[in-house]
Amino acid sequence: MQIVILPDADQVAEYAANAFVRQINHKLYSVLGLATGSTPLATYERLIQRYQAGKVSFRAVQTFNLDEYLGLAPDHPQSYRYFMNQAFFDHIDVRPENTHVPDGLAVDPQAACEAFERRLQAAGGIDLQLLGLGRNGHIGFNEPTSSLASRTRVKTLAPATVRDNARFFEPTEFQPELSLTMGIGTIMESRSVMLLATGEHKADAVARMVEGAVSAACPASVLQFHPHTRVVVDEAAAQSLALKAFYQHTEHQAQRLEAQARSHGPMA
Ligand code: GLP
């Protein structure tokens, strides 16, 4: 895992947006894995700005979102499809038919999950997967004890997740307790992964993911097995990392090597 610790949430978003722009400009037909939640919002805002400034185009890109609430229509303000349209897709030149979010109203949800997997395979798999991190260590809606080999399927939300996400729903509104989510095995097949976490409320989950044992009790810890994962966090979310200074040192060395390679100069 590459651990990148930045001063604040703004710089995390800036770093992530730059990585996505680089990915797309390197491969115009990139397949992007996208996430919802409050963490990636600032990244999407920056990507919209880059698009408006003519620095990137999403015209040939395909996107696959991690998850959706079961039982919410695409035009329901709390659905993840609605969130993605509002926060991102409606403001860029991605083709709507190239954006894929699991179908929250599927009559046969399991069949819809299998169809989603087939579309993802047909697109050639994900080049760069953006992830947030649940306070309980979940990725997508893969709650603790999810199979580390799981595929896209229906999952029951953990009570902690229902509580965490209650802030988005009116007190009297129906709040789903079921979801469709990319599986952990599906996520692990992405060619590269970028997980973002900001704020001190994520510090414990970040430490368990990076420095804890790999365990279904903390689904994100499986990323320790992924060969190209970057964990990008702000200082607040990094505060419980025992080896924080080492990660900063490593990152500093990596940047030095990169700068050297760019200038083709000899090692100092
Ligand atoms: C949600 C989503 C996850 C997201 C996580 C963190 O429940 N299913 O994909 O990463 O919780 O959300 P936030 O970024 O708002 O903290």
py3Dmol code that shows the C-alpha trace and the ligand (Angstrom):
import py3Dmol

protein = """\
ATOM      1  CA  MET A   1       0.000   0.000   0.000  1.00  0.00           C
ATOM      2  CA  GLN A   2       1.168   3.486  -0.792  1.00  0.00           C
ATOM      3  CA  ILE A   3       0.138   5.783   2.055  1.00  0.00           C
ATOM      4  CA  VAL A   4      -0.098   9.460   1.127  1.00  0.00           C
ATOM      5  CA  ILE A   5      -0.665  11.839   4.043  1.00  0.00           C
ATOM      6  CA  LEU A   6      -1.693  15.372   3.102  1.00  0.00           C
ATOM      7  CA  PRO A   7      -2.388  18.377   5.349  1.00  0.00           C
ATOM      8  CA  ASP A   8      -6.144  18.639   4.774  1.00  0.00           C
ATOM      9  CA  ALA A   9      -9.209  17.403   2.908  1.00  0.00           C
ATOM     10  CA  ASP A  10      -8.774  20.001   0.144  1.00  0.00           C
ATOM     11  CA  GLN A  11      -5.371  18.635  -0.734  1.00  0.00           C
ATOM     12  CA  VAL A  12      -6.690  15.078  -0.672  1.00  0.00           C
ATOM     13  CA  ALA A  13      -9.307  16.096  -3.261  1.00  0.00           C
ATOM     14  CA  GLU A  14      -6.700  17.903  -5.341  1.00  0.00           C
ATOM     15  CA  TYR A  15      -4.434  14.837  -5.310  1.00  0.00           C
ATOM     16  CA  ALA A  16      -7.287  12.503  -6.287  1.00  0.00           C
ATOM     17  CA  ALA A  17      -8.551  14.788  -9.071  1.00  0.00           C
ATOM     18  CA  ASN A  18      -5.051  15.021 -10.525  1.00  0.00           C
ATOM     19  CA  ALA A  19      -4.719  11.227 -10.478  1.00  0.00           C
ATOM     20  CA  PHE A  20      -8.022  10.811 -12.342  1.00  0.00           C
ATOM     21  CA  VAL A  21      -7.104  13.437 -14.927  1.00  0.00           C
ATOM     22  CA  ARG A  22      -3.767  11.690 -15.492  1.00  0.00           C
ATOM     23  CA  GLN A  23      -5.507   8.324 -15.828  1.00  0.00           C
ATOM     24  CA  ILE A  24      -7.998   9.611 -18.413  1.00  0.00           C
ATOM     25  CA  ASN A  25      -5.453  11.582 -20.406  1.00  0.00           C
ATOM     26  CA  HIS A  26      -3.231   8.498 -20.487  1.00  0.00           C
ATOM     27  CA  LYS A  27      -6.139   6.289 -21.634  1.00  0.00           C
ATOM     28  CA  LEU A  28      -9.141   8.101 -23.078  1.00  0.00           C
ATOM     29  CA  TYR A  29     -11.248   4.918 -22.899  1.00  0.00           C
ATOM     30  CA  SER A  30     -10.597   4.480 -19.192  1.00  0.00           C
ATOM     31  CA  VAL A  31     -13.031   2.509 -17.071  1.00  0.00           C
ATOM     32  CA  LEU A  32     -13.462   4.305 -13.768  1.00  0.00           C
ATOM     33  CA  GLY A  33     -14.871   2.868 -10.557  1.00  0.00           C
ATOM     34  CA  LEU A  34     -16.693   5.594  -8.635  1.00  0.00           C
ATOM     35  CA  ALA A  35     -17.923   6.056  -5.095  1.00  0.00           C
ATOM     36  CA  THR A  36     -20.589   8.034  -3.268  1.00  0.00           C
ATOM     37  CA  GLY A  37     -20.559   9.487   0.239  1.00  0.00           C
ATOM     38  CA  SER A  38     -19.365  12.893   1.348  1.00  0.00           C
ATOM     39  CA  THR A  39     -15.644  12.174   0.995  1.00  0.00           C
ATOM     40  CA  PRO A  40     -15.372  12.101  -2.850  1.00  0.00           C
ATOM     41  CA  LEU A  41     -17.588  15.184  -3.356  1.00  0.00           C
ATOM     42  CA  ALA A  42     -14.676  17.634  -3.358  1.00  0.00           C
ATOM     43  CA  THR A  43     -12.839  15.420  -5.863  1.00  0.00           C
ATOM     44  CA  TYR A  44     -15.844  15.481  -8.207  1.00  0.00           C
ATOM     45  CA  GLU A  45     -16.028  19.286  -7.882  1.00  0.00           C
ATOM     46  CA  ARG A  46     -12.403  19.559  -8.950  1.00  0.00           C
ATOM     47  CA  LEU A  47     -12.907  17.161 -11.849  1.00  0.00           C
ATOM     48  CA  ILE A  48     -15.820  19.293 -13.061  1.00  0.00           C
ATOM     49  CA  GLN A  49     -13.548  22.350 -12.897  1.00  0.00           C
ATOM     50  CA  ARG A  50     -10.831  20.515 -14.858  1.00  0.00           C
ATOM     51  CA  TYR A  51     -13.424  19.537 -17.471  1.00  0.00           C
ATOM     52  CA  GLN A  52     -14.702  23.129 -17.720  1.00  0.00           C
ATOM     53  CA  ALA A  53     -11.133  24.348 -18.130  1.00  0.00           C
ATOM     54  CA  GLY A  54     -10.619  21.919 -21.033  1.00  0.00           C
ATOM     55  CA  LYS A  55      -8.028  19.841 -19.177  1.00  0.00           C
ATOM     56  CA  VAL A  56      -9.941  16.559 -19.444  1.00  0.00           C
ATOM     57  CA  SER A  57     -12.824  14.999 -21.352  1.00  0.00           C
ATOM     58  CA  PHE A  58     -14.980  12.103 -20.180  1.00  0.00           C
ATOM     59  CA  ARG A  59     -16.497  11.475 -23.612  1.00  0.00           C
ATOM     60  CA  ALA A  60     -14.952   8.022 -24.049  1.00  0.00           C
ATOM     61  CA  VAL A  61     -14.913   7.065 -20.371  1.00  0.00           C
ATOM     62  CA  GLN A  62     -17.087   4.385 -18.794  1.00  0.00           C
ATOM     63  CA  THR A  63     -17.979   4.527 -15.118  1.00  0.00           C
ATOM     64  CA  PHE A  64     -19.135   1.842 -12.694  1.00  0.00           C
ATOM     65  CA  ASN A  65     -20.414   2.848  -9.278  1.00  0.00           C
ATOM     66  CA  LEU A  66     -19.807   0.736  -6.236  1.00  0.00           C
ATOM     67  CA  ASP A  67     -23.261   0.509  -4.791  1.00  0.00           C
ATOM     68  CA  GLU A  68     -26.920   1.532  -4.595  1.00  0.00           C
ATOM     69  CA  TYR A  69     -29.717   1.312  -2.051  1.00  0.00           C
ATOM     70  CA  LEU A  70     -32.187  -1.460  -2.772  1.00  0.00           C
ATOM     71  CA  GLY A  71     -35.671   0.012  -3.056  1.00  0.00           C
ATOM     72  CA  LEU A  72     -34.774   3.558  -4.121  1.00  0.00           C
ATOM     73  CA  ALA A  73     -35.675   4.808  -7.611  1.00  0.00           C
ATOM     74  CA  PRO A  74     -32.975   6.528  -9.682  1.00  0.00           C
ATOM     75  CA  ASP A  75     -34.755   9.880  -9.217  1.00  0.00           C
ATOM     76  CA  HIS A  76     -35.043   9.488  -5.436  1.00  0.00           C
ATOM     77  CA  PRO A  77     -32.908  12.251  -3.903  1.00  0.00           C
ATOM     78  CA  GLN A  78     -31.171   9.772  -1.599  1.00  0.00           C
ATOM     79  CA  SER A  79     -30.398   7.216  -4.297  1.00  0.00           C
ATOM     80  CA  TYR A  80     -26.784   6.934  -5.330  1.00  0.00           C
ATOM     81  CA  ARG A  81     -27.747   7.258  -9.010  1.00  0.00           C
ATOM     82  CA  TYR A  82     -29.357  10.630  -8.234  1.00  0.00           C
ATOM     83  CA  PHE A  83     -26.314  11.634  -6.165  1.00  0.00           C
ATOM     84  CA  MET A  84     -23.928  10.808  -9.006  1.00  0.00           C
ATOM     85  CA  ASN A  85     -25.996  12.664 -11.607  1.00  0.00           C
ATOM     86  CA  GLN A  86     -26.294  15.749  -9.415  1.00  0.00           C
ATOM     87  CA  ALA A  87     -22.752  15.802  -8.089  1.00  0.00           C
ATOM     88  CA  PHE A  88     -20.880  14.773 -11.184  1.00  0.00           C
ATOM     89  CA  PHE A  89     -22.362  13.257 -14.345  1.00  0.00           C
ATOM     90  CA  ASP A  90     -24.708  16.163 -15.190  1.00  0.00           C
ATOM     91  CA  HIS A  91     -21.747  18.559 -15.247  1.00  0.00           C
ATOM     92  CA  ILE A  92     -19.318  16.671 -17.486  1.00  0.00           C
ATOM     93  CA  ASP A  93     -19.403  15.208 -21.003  1.00  0.00           C
ATOM     94  CA  VAL A  94     -19.661  11.534 -20.002  1.00  0.00           C
ATOM     95  CA  ARG A  95     -22.290   9.709 -22.071  1.00  0.00           C
ATOM     96  CA  PRO A  96     -25.196   8.785 -19.760  1.00  0.00           C
ATOM     97  CA  GLU A  97     -25.298   5.273 -21.268  1.00  0.00           C
ATOM     98  CA  ASN A  98     -21.667   4.812 -20.224  1.00  0.00           C
ATOM     99  CA  THR A  99     -22.451   5.409 -16.542  1.00  0.00           C
ATOM    100  CA  HIS A 100     -23.401   2.276 -14.632  1.00  0.00           C
ATOM    101  CA  VAL A 101     -24.937   2.225 -11.160  1.00  0.00           C
ATOM    102  CA  PRO A 102     -26.544  -0.957  -9.765  1.00  0.00           C
ATOM    103  CA  ASP A 103     -30.317  -0.875 -10.292  1.00  0.00           C
ATOM    104  CA  GLY A 104     -32.017  -0.141  -6.966  1.00  0.00           C
ATOM    105  CA  LEU A 105     -35.456  -0.978  -8.344  1.00  0.00           C
ATOM    106  CA  ALA A 106     -34.550  -4.316  -9.955  1.00  0.00           C
ATOM    107  CA  VAL A 107     -37.358  -6.856  -9.694  1.00  0.00           C
ATOM    108  CA  ASP A 108     -34.720  -9.558  -9.441  1.00  0.00           C
ATOM    109  CA  PRO A 109     -31.833  -7.860  -7.570  1.00  0.00           C
ATOM    110  CA  GLN A 110     -29.480 -10.838  -7.759  1.00  0.00           C
ATOM    111  CA  ALA A 111     -29.936 -11.051 -11.543  1.00  0.00           C
ATOM    112  CA  ALA A 112     -29.295  -7.277 -11.729  1.00  0.00           C
ATOM    113  CA  CYS A 113     -26.046  -7.760  -9.790  1.00  0.00           C
ATOM    114  CA  GLU A 114     -24.947 -10.494 -12.188  1.00  0.00           C
ATOM    115  CA  ALA A 115     -25.812  -8.286 -15.178  1.00  0.00           C
ATOM    116  CA  PHE A 116     -23.746  -5.478 -13.616  1.00  0.00           C
ATOM    117  CA  GLU A 117     -20.763  -7.841 -13.323  1.00  0.00           C
ATOM    118  CA  ARG A 118     -21.162  -8.872 -16.968  1.00  0.00           C
ATOM    119  CA  ARG A 119     -21.239  -5.224 -18.104  1.00  0.00           C
ATOM    120  CA  LEU A 120     -18.097  -4.575 -16.082  1.00  0.00           C
ATOM    121  CA  GLN A 121     -16.329  -7.574 -17.630  1.00  0.00           C
ATOM    122  CA  ALA A 122     -17.443  -6.501 -21.121  1.00  0.00           C
ATOM    123  CA  ALA A 123     -15.987  -3.031 -20.504  1.00  0.00           C
ATOM    124  CA  GLY A 124     -12.629  -4.657 -19.777  1.00  0.00           C
ATOM    125  CA  GLY A 125     -12.508  -4.181 -15.987  1.00  0.00           C
ATOM    126  CA  ILE A 126     -11.777  -1.116 -13.917  1.00  0.00           C
ATOM    127  CA  ASP A 127      -8.606   0.897 -14.503  1.00  0.00           C
ATOM    128  CA  LEU A 128      -8.885   3.115 -11.447  1.00  0.00           C
ATOM    129  CA  GLN A 129     -11.305   2.516  -8.590  1.00  0.00           C
ATOM    130  CA  LEU A 130     -12.127   5.351  -6.192  1.00  0.00           C
ATOM    131  CA  LEU A 131     -13.110   4.240  -2.689  1.00  0.00           C
ATOM    132  CA  GLY A 132     -14.318   5.868   0.494  1.00  0.00           C
ATOM    133  CA  LEU A 133     -14.084   4.137   3.845  1.00  0.00           C
ATOM    134  CA  GLY A 134     -16.888   3.385   6.279  1.00  0.00           C
ATOM    135  CA  ARG A 135     -16.154   4.026   9.961  1.00  0.00           C
ATOM    136  CA  ASN A 136     -16.600   0.292  10.466  1.00  0.00           C
ATOM    137  CA  GLY A 137     -14.038  -0.449   7.752  1.00  0.00           C
ATOM    138  CA  HIS A 138     -16.503  -1.129   4.943  1.00  0.00           C
ATOM    139  CA  ILE A 139     -15.771  -0.462   1.282  1.00  0.00           C
ATOM    140  CA  GLY A 140     -18.780  -0.028  -0.986  1.00  0.00           C
ATOM    141  CA  PHE A 141     -21.451  -1.618   1.186  1.00  0.00           C
ATOM    142  CA  ASN A 142     -19.278  -4.621   2.016  1.00  0.00           C
ATOM    143  CA  GLU A 143     -19.906  -4.632   5.726  1.00  0.00           C
ATOM    144  CA  PRO A 144     -17.698  -6.383   8.299  1.00  0.00           C
ATOM    145  CA  THR A 145     -17.700 -10.188   7.780  1.00  0.00           C
ATOM    146  CA  SER A 146     -18.365  -9.819   4.031  1.00  0.00           C
ATOM    147  CA  SER A 147     -16.571 -12.518   2.073  1.00  0.00           C
ATOM    148  CA  LEU A 148     -13.240 -11.202   0.874  1.00  0.00           C
ATOM    149  CA  ALA A 149     -13.924 -13.043  -2.417  1.00  0.00           C
ATOM    150  CA  SER A 150     -17.477 -11.715  -2.871  1.00  0.00           C
ATOM    151  CA  ARG A 151     -18.958 -10.524  -6.160  1.00  0.00           C
ATOM    152  CA  THR A 152     -21.652  -7.889  -6.756  1.00  0.00           C
ATOM    153  CA  ARG A 153     -24.681  -8.901  -4.688  1.00  0.00           C
ATOM    154  CA  VAL A 154     -27.356  -7.832  -2.221  1.00  0.00           C
ATOM    155  CA  LYS A 155     -26.033  -6.928   1.236  1.00  0.00           C
ATOM    156  CA  THR A 156     -27.755  -6.029   4.478  1.00  0.00           C
ATOM    157  CA  LEU A 157     -26.408  -2.782   5.906  1.00  0.00           C
ATOM    158  CA  ALA A 158     -24.783  -2.909   9.330  1.00  0.00           C
ATOM    159  CA  PRO A 159     -26.710  -0.988  12.023  1.00  0.00           C
ATOM    160  CA  ALA A 160     -23.696   1.361  12.342  1.00  0.00           C
ATOM    161  CA  THR A 161     -23.917   2.201   8.622  1.00  0.00           C
ATOM    162  CA  VAL A 162     -27.656   2.808   8.814  1.00  0.00           C
ATOM    163  CA  ARG A 163     -26.971   5.187  11.733  1.00  0.00           C
ATOM    164  CA  ASP A 164     -24.083   6.929   9.923  1.00  0.00           C
ATOM    165  CA  ASN A 165     -26.183   7.484   6.790  1.00  0.00           C
ATOM    166  CA  ALA A 166     -29.365   8.517   8.654  1.00  0.00           C
ATOM    167  CA  ARG A 167     -28.172  12.135   8.412  1.00  0.00           C
ATOM    168  CA  PHE A 168     -29.082  12.145   4.710  1.00  0.00           C
ATOM    169  CA  PHE A 169     -32.703  11.047   5.297  1.00  0.00           C
ATOM    170  CA  GLU A 170     -35.658  12.947   6.798  1.00  0.00           C
ATOM    171  CA  PRO A 171     -36.635  11.503  10.189  1.00  0.00           C
ATOM    172  CA  THR A 172     -39.935  10.154   8.811  1.00  0.00           C
ATOM    173  CA  GLU A 173     -38.507   9.029   5.448  1.00  0.00           C
ATOM    174  CA  PHE A 174     -38.012   5.367   4.447  1.00  0.00           C
ATOM    175  CA  GLN A 175     -34.320   4.530   4.889  1.00  0.00           C
ATOM    176  CA  PRO A 176     -33.223   1.344   3.133  1.00  0.00           C
ATOM    177  CA  GLU A 177     -31.399  -1.330   5.080  1.00  0.00           C
ATOM    178  CA  LEU A 178     -30.486  -3.355   1.999  1.00  0.00           C
ATOM    179  CA  SER A 179     -28.114  -2.507  -0.812  1.00  0.00           C
ATOM    180  CA  LEU A 180     -26.599  -3.809  -4.012  1.00  0.00           C
ATOM    181  CA  THR A 181     -22.836  -3.569  -3.870  1.00  0.00           C
ATOM    182  CA  MET A 182     -19.811  -4.524  -5.900  1.00  0.00           C
ATOM    183  CA  GLY A 183     -18.155  -7.420  -4.126  1.00  0.00           C
ATOM    184  CA  ILE A 184     -14.752  -7.289  -2.497  1.00  0.00           C
ATOM    185  CA  GLY A 185     -13.458  -9.764  -5.092  1.00  0.00           C
ATOM    186  CA  THR A 186     -14.821  -7.453  -7.795  1.00  0.00           C
ATOM    187  CA  ILE A 187     -13.090  -4.415  -6.281  1.00  0.00           C
ATOM    188  CA  MET A 188      -9.833  -6.350  -5.931  1.00  0.00           C
ATOM    189  CA  GLU A 189      -9.778  -6.984  -9.692  1.00  0.00           C
ATOM    190  CA  SER A 190      -9.450  -3.243 -10.376  1.00  0.00           C
ATOM    191  CA  ARG A 191      -6.071  -2.496 -11.896  1.00  0.00           C
ATOM    192  CA  SER A 192      -5.509   0.302  -9.397  1.00  0.00           C
ATOM    193  CA  VAL A 193      -7.317   1.584  -6.340  1.00  0.00           C
ATOM    194  CA  MET A 194      -7.383   4.982  -4.668  1.00  0.00           C
ATOM    195  CA  LEU A 195      -9.016   5.090  -1.244  1.00  0.00           C
ATOM    196  CA  LEU A 196      -9.748   8.496   0.289  1.00  0.00           C
ATOM    197  CA  ALA A 197     -10.386   9.138   3.975  1.00  0.00           C
ATOM    198  CA  THR A 198     -10.586  12.474   5.729  1.00  0.00           C
ATOM    199  CA  GLY A 199     -11.412  13.616   9.255  1.00  0.00           C
ATOM    200  CA  GLU A 200     -10.611  12.237  12.667  1.00  0.00           C
ATOM    201  CA  HIS A 201     -13.777  10.105  12.699  1.00  0.00           C
ATOM    202  CA  LYS A 202     -12.021   7.893  10.101  1.00  0.00           C
ATOM    203  CA  ALA A 203      -8.708   7.599  11.993  1.00  0.00           C
ATOM    204  CA  ASP A 204      -9.511   4.305  13.700  1.00  0.00           C
ATOM    205  CA  ALA A 205     -10.752   2.642  10.470  1.00  0.00           C
ATOM    206  CA  VAL A 206      -7.673   3.897   8.582  1.00  0.00           C
ATOM    207  CA  ALA A 207      -5.327   2.401  11.183  1.00  0.00           C
ATOM    208  CA  ARG A 208      -7.151  -0.948  11.136  1.00  0.00           C
ATOM    209  CA  MET A 209      -7.125  -1.012   7.325  1.00  0.00           C
ATOM    210  CA  VAL A 210      -3.422  -0.180   6.957  1.00  0.00           C
ATOM    211  CA  GLU A 211      -1.812  -1.669  10.053  1.00  0.00           C
ATOM    212  CA  GLY A 212      -4.319  -4.224  11.320  1.00  0.00           C
ATOM    213  CA  ALA A 213      -4.537  -7.894  10.377  1.00  0.00           C
ATOM    214  CA  VAL A 214      -6.209  -8.687   7.068  1.00  0.00           C
ATOM    215  CA  SER A 215      -9.644  -9.759   8.144  1.00  0.00           C
ATOM    216  CA  ALA A 216     -13.243  -9.723   6.992  1.00  0.00           C
ATOM    217  CA  ALA A 217     -13.884  -7.912  10.278  1.00  0.00           C
ATOM    218  CA  CYS A 218     -12.341  -4.876   8.552  1.00  0.00           C
ATOM    219  CA  PRO A 219     -13.139  -5.380   4.837  1.00  0.00           C
ATOM    220  CA  ALA A 220     -10.845  -2.547   3.678  1.00  0.00           C
ATOM    221  CA  SER A 221      -7.840  -4.402   5.160  1.00  0.00           C
ATOM    222  CA  VAL A 222      -7.987  -6.773   2.162  1.00  0.00           C
ATOM    223  CA  LEU A 223      -6.448  -3.930   0.140  1.00  0.00           C
ATOM    224  CA  GLN A 224      -3.143  -4.924   1.763  1.00  0.00           C
ATOM    225  CA  PHE A 225      -3.219  -7.694  -0.854  1.00  0.00           C
ATOM    226  CA  HIS A 226      -3.786  -5.302  -3.752  1.00  0.00           C
ATOM    227  CA  PRO A 227      -0.571  -4.487  -5.652  1.00  0.00           C
ATOM    228  CA  HIS A 228      -1.583  -0.966  -6.721  1.00  0.00           C
ATOM    229  CA  THR A 229      -3.473   0.708  -3.914  1.00  0.00           C
ATOM    230  CA  ARG A 230      -2.968   4.277  -2.808  1.00  0.00           C
ATOM    231  CA  VAL A 231      -4.494   5.341   0.498  1.00  0.00           C
ATOM    232  CA  VAL A 232      -4.800   9.131   0.470  1.00  0.00           C
ATOM    233  CA  VAL A 233      -5.649  10.660   3.836  1.00  0.00           C
ATOM    234  CA  ASP A 234      -5.512  13.990   5.600  1.00  0.00           C
ATOM    235  CA  GLU A 235      -3.601  14.531   8.853  1.00  0.00           C
ATOM    236  CA  ALA A 236      -6.753  14.035  10.924  1.00  0.00           C
ATOM    237  CA  ALA A 237      -7.508  10.618   9.418  1.00  0.00           C
ATOM    238  CA  ALA A 238      -3.816   9.622   9.697  1.00  0.00           C
ATOM    239  CA  GLN A 239      -3.482  10.420  13.391  1.00  0.00           C
ATOM    240  CA  SER A 240      -3.773   6.826  14.665  1.00  0.00           C
ATOM    241  CA  LEU A 241      -1.219   5.339  12.276  1.00  0.00           C
ATOM    242  CA  ALA A 242       1.683   3.955  14.310  1.00  0.00           C
ATOM    243  CA  LEU A 243       4.095   4.219  11.372  1.00  0.00           C
ATOM    244  CA  LYS A 244       2.977   7.648  10.138  1.00  0.00           C
ATOM    245  CA  ALA A 245       6.505   9.095  10.055  1.00  0.00           C
ATOM    246  CA  PHE A 246       7.728   6.113   8.020  1.00  0.00           C
ATOM    247  CA  TYR A 247       4.966   6.581   5.411  1.00  0.00           C
ATOM    248  CA  GLN A 248       5.862  10.272   5.107  1.00  0.00           C
ATOM    249  CA  HIS A 249       9.525   9.389   4.708  1.00  0.00           C
ATOM    250  CA  THR A 250       8.707   6.751   2.068  1.00  0.00           C
ATOM    251  CA  GLU A 251       6.529   9.192   0.150  1.00  0.00           C
ATOM    252  CA  HIS A 252       9.254  11.806   0.270  1.00  0.00           C
ATOM    253  CA  GLN A 253      11.740   9.286  -1.171  1.00  0.00           C
ATOM    254  CA  ALA A 254       9.283   8.245  -3.887  1.00  0.00           C
ATOM    255  CA  GLN A 255       8.774  11.865  -4.927  1.00  0.00           C
ATOM    256  CA  ARG A 256      12.517  12.420  -4.987  1.00  0.00           C
ATOM    257  CA  LEU A 257      13.000   9.404  -7.264  1.00  0.00           C
ATOM    258  CA  GLU A 258      10.167  10.569  -9.507  1.00  0.00           C
ATOM    259  CA  ALA A 259      11.654  14.051  -9.838  1.00  0.00           C
ATOM    260  CA  GLN A 260      15.014  12.503 -10.615  1.00  0.00           C
ATOM    261  CA  ALA A 261      13.527  10.230 -13.265  1.00  0.00           C
ATOM    262  CA  ARG A 262      11.787  13.251 -14.839  1.00  0.00           C
ATOM    263  CA  SER A 263      15.007  15.207 -15.080  1.00  0.00           C
ATOM    264  CA  HIS A 264      17.065  12.068 -15.978  1.00  0.00           C
ATOM    265  CA  GLY A 265      19.666  13.388 -13.609  1.00  0.00           C
ATOM    266  CA  PRO A 266      22.060  11.239 -11.556  1.00  0.00           C
ATOM    267  CA  MET A 267      21.121  10.218  -7.999  1.00  0.00           C
ATOM    268  CA  ALA A 268      22.238  12.839  -5.464  1.00  0.00           C
TER     269      ALA A 268
END
"""
ligand_1 = """\
16
GLP
C -21.270 4.875 2.491
C -20.937 4.260 1.108
C -19.458 4.031 0.965
C -18.726 5.245 1.490
C -18.872 5.304 2.983
C -18.247 6.529 3.629
O -22.151 4.109 3.244
N -21.625 3.058 0.780
O -19.146 3.753 -0.395
O -17.373 5.170 1.178
O -20.208 5.106 3.383
O -19.039 7.670 3.449
P -18.523 9.138 3.731
O -17.562 9.469 2.651
O -19.775 9.990 3.662
O -17.907 9.125 5.071
"""
view = py3Dmol.view(width=600, height=400)
view.addModel(protein, "pdb")
view.setStyle({"model": 0}, {"cartoon": {"style": "trace"}})
view.addModel(ligand_1, "xyz")
view.setStyle({"model": 1}, {"stick": {}})
view.zoomTo()
view.show()
